[in-house]
Amino acid sequence: MQHENIKRYFAVSLRSSLLRNTAWFVCLSLLIFIRPLAAQTYSPPPNSRQDINLDANWRFIQSDAGTNAANIGFIDSSWTNLNLPHTWDIADGQDGPSTTYYEGIGWYRNYFTVCPT
């Protein structure tokens, strides 16, 4: 009886060990064969797109310029000329923590031409 229990324990232990070793082998094999695939350098397909930086030469006013401000012919020459990024409340924060920040409408405008192609 004792001899049979030892055989069963040994068989179960051997199976567990074999499964563990098989699992390690499979994981290691996957890492060895899949890793080179992931290391390939991506090169995008050629295209005719062009990136244009629109950060420069914006006009800004910290008030409601009205609905006409959206029109192309609207005169914004008195507005502040600036580049993006920009925050309109930076001047409010310079007066200290008791300053109330502007809560209202602000307009940004810029002109650019879109190429038809």
N, C-alpha and C positions, 0 to 999 in steps of 0.2 A: 504494500500500500504506500509506504513512504517512498519507495523507489518510483512508483507511478507519478506521485506529486512532483517529485524532482524533475522527471521527464517533461511533465506538462509545463512546469515553471520555465524550464530551459527552452521549450518549444515556443512559449509565449514571449519570453525574453528575446529569443533569437528573432522572432517575427517582428517585434517592436524595433529591435536594433536594425534589422534589415529595412524596415519601412523608413526609419529615420535616415539611414544612409542613402536610401533611394531618393528621399525628398531632398536631401542636401545635394545629391548628384544632379537632380533635375534643376534645382535652383541655380547651381553653379553653371550648368550647361546653358541655361537661358541667359545668364549674365554674360557669358563668354560669347555667345552667338548674336545676341541682340545688341549689345553695347556698340559694336562697330557700325551698326545701322543708324543708331542715334547720333553718332559723332560726325555724320556727314554735314558739310557746310551747305547752307541753303543759298541758292542764287536765284533771285526773282526773275520771272520772264521779262523780256524787253517790252517796254511800252512807250508811248509818246506823251505821257503825262509830265507836267512840269509843276514843281512846287514853287509857290510865290509867297514870300513873307509879307504879310499885311500889317505888321506891327508899327510901322512908321507913318507919320504925317496925319494923325487923327485930329479932329476938332472936337472940343468938349465944352459944354455949358452945364452948370449945376443949377438948373431951373427948368421949368416947363416952357419950351420954345414954341409950343403950339403945334397943331396938326400940319401946318405948312412946312415945318422943319423936315419932313420926309420928302419934300419935293426937290428935284434936282436943281432947280434955279434958286433955291432959298439961299439968302446971303448969310453966311456964317463967319465972315471975316473978323468979327469982334470976339469970337469964341477963342478959348485957349487952345494953342497948338501943342500937341503932346504925342508921345509914343507909348505903345502898350508894352507891358502891362501897366495899369494905372489904377489908383484908388482915389476916389473923390473925397474921402473923409480923412486923409492924412493931415490936412491943415487943422481939422477940428481936434484931433488928438494932441496937437502940440501945445494946447492951452492948459493941459492938465486933466486929471480925472473928473473934475466937476463940469467939464464942458459937455454940452449936449450935442450929439452928432446930428448931422443933417439927415432928415428922413423925408425924401421927396423924389422928384423926377430929375433925371439927368439925361442929357443927350450926347451921344458920340456919333460923329459923321466922318466918312472917308470917301474918296472918289478913286475908282479904279476901273479899268477897261478889261472886259472878259474877251479873250480871243475866240472867234467863232469856231475854230477847229479843235 
